[in-house]
Amino acid sequence: MSKKTDFYARLGVDPSASEDEIRKAYRDAARRLHPDVNMEEGATELFINIKEAYEVLIDPEQRAAYDGKRPAPPPPPIRFNAVYSREELATIRDPQLIYALLELDVLADVPKSDHATPLNLTLVLDCSTSMQGDRLDRVKMTAIELIRKLRPQDIVSVVAFNDRAEVLLPAGPRPALHRAEAKIRMIRARGSTQIYNGLKTGYIETQRFRNQKYASHIFLITDGHTYGDEPACIALSNRAASEGIVISALGIGDEWNDEFLDTITQKTGGSCIFVSKPKDIELFFNEKLENLIQSYVERVEMDFQLAQGIKLNYAFRLSPELGPLPTEPPIHLGGIPYKSRQRILLEFLVDPLSAEISRMVLAEGRFSFDLPIYSANQYRLPFTLTRPVSDDPQMNPPPHTIIEAMSKLTLYRMQEKVQQDITKGNLDSAAQGLQNMATHLLAQGEHDLAKTALLEVHNIRNQQTLSQEGKKRIKYGTRALLLPSGDAKG
């Protein structure tokens, strides 16, 4: 049932909601959308729809009559598919690898005007001394442009931070543009970088409108290291993940901690982007906003249990956004845009198999997700990953989709291996790995990235490590190669 006709979805409450919950939802919506306080185009119509839903649901007799006529929500328009690298597992005395490509396709056939999920968006902007100049100017300009593109039903807040945090725009409907622009233009660079202050304040603002009818996202933009508050940031990202809040980050220049930002974004289903030049900041914002405005499926989570003798070695999200994933359940995957798909590649290590086993379960579990335009109810989609076992397995080549995914991932995993070798002190192995990577990059026509890899071979041999800039260029450059052709960003 479309949110246009579903009274519960209009208020963002579950069909089992109490009268108090319905009253609270209506009061919250009225504060944002009442014509006396919100002059934005479309806000009046939204308020009328909310008022109509409230008047029916708050009256016990009218609510009972409505519930009696209200059809059950349609089955989720999601198709799950699993593609495996091998048709059969082998009865052998050694461990063996098998890959599974999981695909969640959104098959929604609804009018485009009805599919959009309202956003609950918080911008957390670093304004420490190192951001002074072009970096901060670009961030401010892009933040203003982003606010201009938001819709009447969207919520936005803006936080600026250094060693303190300040709420520039409290969470609420899109403010008058002149007021938002004036607040953002007043940001000045000073102080040091303490990310937890900014992240915590942004989290508090996001919480004000966090419910199932919104897509709640925090965008963190920084150019520096934070010191001493990393554990607090990680704990906060865990809490955000459990509440369906996605954190994404943009790192500017080469001084920020990529492992740290990757960790806090991966936990929530977000992504981390490297921007070497301030002029590319706008591109990141525009891409993120476009994906969010197309948001359809929200708060996708994969929970599972591995069978005995199975280890999940590696997990990587190929779309709609790129990045390595945790291997411990539950795995938060963020959202899926309208008529798009979620694709996850898993690498399993299987213990030796005996002849008595005819079929091996790798993992079983479920995907859970929300479809805000249909209902406040959470949907669940069970899955089982399993393969037959044979002492004479068929040796057919893997399916093309698996070969393509694995081949694209090869270079990214090569740079991960280089990082691991450096950490372990295996510098010769790291240098050789980078040389091999450069050869592959040259063969693919990626000359600039190959040149960066060869320059870093010199740094390994002379400095026993990678340069900060080279490390990030290789890491995020090989990750960007996983994008569909033509989408990779320099």
N, C-alpha and C positions, 0 to 999 in steps of 0.2 A: 504494500500500500504506500502510495507516494506521501511524502511529508506534507504535500499540499492538501490532502484530505484526512490524514491521520492526526487526530487531536493530540494523542500522546506524544507523537514525534514532534509536533509543533512546539510543545512545552519542553521537550527533551527529558521526559520522565518515562519510567517503565509502566506498562499497563497495570502492574500491581501497586503503584505508588499510593501512598496515603494522602488524605486530604491536606495535611500539613505540607507534604512534599509538593503537592500541586499548587498550593498557595505560594510557597516559597519560589517555585519556578516561575509563576506568573509575576510575582513582585519583581524578581530579578529582570525578567524580560521587559516589564513595564518601565522600569528605571532606565533601560537602555533605548527603548523604541518609542516611548510616548511622544506624540507630535510636539508637545511643549518643550521637550529637551533634545529631540533629534530631528533636524531639518533635512537630513540627507534624503535623496531620491529613493523611494521604495520603502523607507522606514515606516511610513503611515500604514501601508498595506500589510506589512509584517505585523504591526501592532494590532490591527483589526483581526487578523487571522489568529493571533495569540489570544486576544480577548474572547473571540468566538469559542475557541477550544476550552478556555478556562470556565466560561459560563456553563458549558455542558458538563464538564468533568467534575465541577465542584458541587453540582446538584445530584444527590444520590439517585433520584428517579431517572433523570435525564442520562446520567452516566450508565445506569443499568440498561436502559433502552439502547444507548449507543453501543455498549459492549455486545449486546445481543445481535446487533446487525453488523458489527465490525468483522470482516473476514480475517482469517489468520494471515499473517504476512507470508508472501510467497517464499518458496525455497530460495536460498541464496544463489544468485546468478554467478556462481563460481565453479569452475571445473578444475579438478586436481588430476595431474598426470605425473608419473615417474618414469624416467628413462634411465636404463642401466648400461654400464660399460661392458657388461658380460651377460650373456644369456643364462649361463650356469656357473656355479662355483665348482671347484675341483676337489675331489677327495685326495688330498695330499698331506704330507707331514710338516709342511712349512706354512707360515702365515701368508695370506694373500690379500691384495688390495682389490676393492671394487668401488666404482663411483656411481652415484645416483644424482641425476638432475631432476629436481622437483620444480614443478610448474603450477602456479595458481593463475588461471586465466579468468579475467573479469569479462563476462559475456553479457553484461547488462544491455538491455534494449529499451532504454527509456529516453524521452526527449532530453536533449542536452540541458535545457533550462531547468530541469528537475533534479539533475544529478549532483549539483554542487553542494559540498559540505561546508558550512560556515567555519571560518578560521578563528582560532584563539592564539594569536601570534605575539610573541615577545621578542624584541630586539635588545640584545645585551652588548653594548658597544664599549670597547676599550678606549679610554681617553688618557692613558698614561703618557708620560713625556716622550717616549719613543714613537708615539703615533703623530707627533707634531708635523705639520706641513701637509704635503699632498695626500698622505695616507688618511688622515682624519678628515680632510676636506672631501675626499672621494666617498668616505663612509657616510658622512653627513648628507651629501648630495643624494646618494643612492637611497638612504633611509627615507628621505623626503619623497623621492619618486615612488618608492614602494608603497608608502602610506596613501599616495594619490591613487594607486591602482586597486586598493582594497574596496570591498563592496559594503553596502549599508549593514548587512547582517554579520560582518566580520568584527572581531574584537582585536584591538592592538594595544600594546604597551611598549614603552621605550625606557631602558635603563642605561645609564652611563656609569662607568666604574674606572677607578685606578686603585689606590689603596683604600678607597671608600666607595660606596655605591649611592647613586641618587636616582630616584624615579622621576624622569622627565615628563612622561605621559603615563598616568595611571591606567590600568586596564579598563577598557570601555570601548564603545563604538567609535568608529573613525572620527577623530575630532575635526573641527574646522581647520582647513588646511593652513590658513595663515597662522593659527595658534601653534599647530604642530611644527611648522617650519621655523617659527621664531624660537621655540624651545630647543630644537635640534641645532640650529645655527649658533646658539649660545654656548655649546659645548667647547671647552678649552682643554688643551693637553697639559697635564701636570701630574706629578706624583708617580708612584710605582705601580706595577701590575700585581693585583691580587684577585685572581679569577673567582675564588669562592665567594667573595663579597658580591660581585656582579651576578654570578650564577644563582646564589641564594635569593637575592632580591628579585631577579627575573622569575625564579620559580614561584615566589610568593605572589607576584602579579599574575602569573599564568593560572595559579590555583583559584583565583577569584571567579573565573568563568569555566573551570574545568568540569565538563560533563560529557555524556556520550553523544550529544548532538554536535559538538565541536571537534575539529581537528586541532589539538593543542601542540604547539611547536615553540621551541626556544631557539633563536639564532644567536650564537656567540661569535663575535668578531674580535680578534686579538692579534698582536704582533710580538708578544713577549712571553717569557717564562713566568710561571707563578712559583713561589717558593714556600714550602712548608704546609700548604693547604691542599695538596693533591689528594690525600686520603679523604678529607671532608668533601671535596668535589666528587670523588668516585662514589662515596656513600650517598650523596645527593642524587647522582645520576641513577643509582640503583632504585632509589625511592621514586624518581620520576618515571623510570621504566615500568615499575609496578602499577603506576597510576595512568599509564598510557600517554605520558608526555614525551615527545620526541625532542632530542637535543641534536642540533647540527652545528658545525663550527667551520669558520673560515680562518686560516692562518695566513698572515701577510708577512712576506719577507722570509728570513731564514733563522730567526732567533727563538721561535716558539718551539714548544716540546711536542713533536708529532706523535710519539708513543702515547703521551698523556691524553691529548685531544682525541686520538683514535679510540682510546679506551672508553672515555666518557660518552662519546657519540655512539659507538658500537653497542653499548649496553642498552641504549634506548631505541635502537632501530634507525638512528640518524646516520649522517655521513660527515666526513671531514675533507675539506678542500684546501689545497695549497695555491696561493696566489703570489707570484713573485713580483708582479707589477701592480701598483694601485689602480691603474686603468681597468684591470680585469675584475675589480670588485663588483661593478655594476652587472657584469655578465653572470656572476654567481647568484646575486640577488634575484635577477630576472628569471633565471632557470628554476631556482627554488620556488619562487612565487608561482610561476606557471604550473609547476607540478602540484603545488598545494591547491591552487584554484581548481585543478582538474581532479582533486581528491575524491574518491568514491568509497573505497574500502578503507577502514581505519583500524588502528591498533591490532595489526596482525601479529599473532604470537604462535610460535611452534613449540609445543611441549611434547616430550617423547621419552621413552625408556629404551635403552639399548638391551639387546638380548645378551645372555651370558656368552662370553667369548668374542664379543664385538667391541671395537673401540672406534669412536669417531675421531679421526686424525685431524680433519680440517673441514671448515665450512666457509663458503664464500657466496655473497649475494651478487648476482650478475645484473639484475634489474629489479625495480626501476632505478635504483641507485647502486653504486658499486662499493664493495668493501668487504674485508674479512669479517667473519662473525664469530662470536663465542662458540665453544663446542659443548658447553654445559647447558642443559635446559633449565628454564624455558628461554628460547631465543626470541628476542623482540625484533620484528621486521619492519616496523613503521606502517605506512599505508601503501595503497595501490591506486594510481590515477584511473580515471574513467577509460574503459575499454583498453586496459593495459594488462600487464602480467607481472607476477613476482617469480623470479627464477633463482634457485639456490642450488649450488653444486656441493655435494657432500662426498668426502673420501673416508671409506670405512676400511679398517684393518680387521681381517677375520682370522681367528686362531685356527690351527690345523683341524681339519674335518675328518671324521671317521666314516667308514663305509655304511654304518648304520643310519646315518643322517641322509634323508632324501630331500628335505627342504629346510632352508635356514632363514629364520626371521632376523633381519638386521636391526630393525627398530619398529616400534609401533607407538602411536600417539595421536595427537589431534592438532589441527590449526583452529584457533579461535580468532574472531574478528567482529567488528561492528560495521553495519551498513546504516549510517545515520539517517539517510533519506527514507528508510523503511520503518525503523522501529528502534526503540531504546534497548531492545533485547540483544544479547550477544549470540552470535552464531558459532557453531562448532562443526568442524569437518574432520572426522576420524580418518586415519591412514595407517597402512601396514606396509613396510618395505620388506620384501622377501624374494629369495631366489632359490630355484631348484639346485640340488647338488648331484653331481655325477662323477663316476670314476673315469669317464671318457667324455669330457665336456666338449661341446661344439666350439670350434675356434674361429667363429665368424668375427669380422672386424666390428668394432663398436659402432653404434649408430652415429650418423653424421653430426647430430646435435651435440652429442657427448664429445666427439673428436674436436669440434669447433670450440666448445667451452673449455676443454682441457688445454688445447693448444694456445688459446688466448691467455689462459691463466699461467702458462709456463714461465713467461718472462717476469711476471710479478712475483712468483714463488722463487725464481732465481735470485731476485734482489733480497727477498726475505732470508734466503740461505746465506747470502753475503753478509747481511747484518748479524746473523747468528754466528758465523765464523769469526767475525771481528770481535764479538762479545767474548767468545771462547779463546781468543788469541791465535786462531788459525789464519794468520794473515796471508800466507802463500795461497791457501785455498780460496780466501776471499778475493785476492787479486786475480786468480785464475778464473773464478766465477764471473767477475766483472768483464774480463776479456771475452769470455764465451758469450756473455750477454750482449756485448758490443757487436760481436759478429752476427748474432741473430737480428739485432736492431738494424744493422746495415743492410742485411738481406731483405728486411721489410721496408726499406726506404726511410727509416727513422734516423736520419743522419745527425740531427742536433742532439738527440738523446744518446746516440752511440758515442758522440764526441764527449758528452758529459761523463759517460761511463769510463771511457779511456783516461780522461783527466783524473778521475777518482782512483784509478789504479796507481797513478803516481802518488796521490795523497796517502794511500794505504802503505806504500813502500817507504815513504819518507816521514809521514806523520803518525803511522800506525792506526789511522782512522779515516773516515770520510769527512769532507767538509760539510758544514751544516746545510749550505745551499745545495751542494751536489747530492747529498743524501735525500733531500726532499724532492729534488727534480727527478731523481731516478725512481723513488718510491711512488710518487703521485703521477709521474709520467707513464710508468709501466701500468699503473692502475687505469689511467685514462685510455690506454690502448684497448681496454676491454669494452669500451663504448661501441655502439654500432658505427659502422663506417661513416665518416663525416662528422661525427659528434665529438671526437676527441678534442680536448682543449690544450693549447700550448701553455 
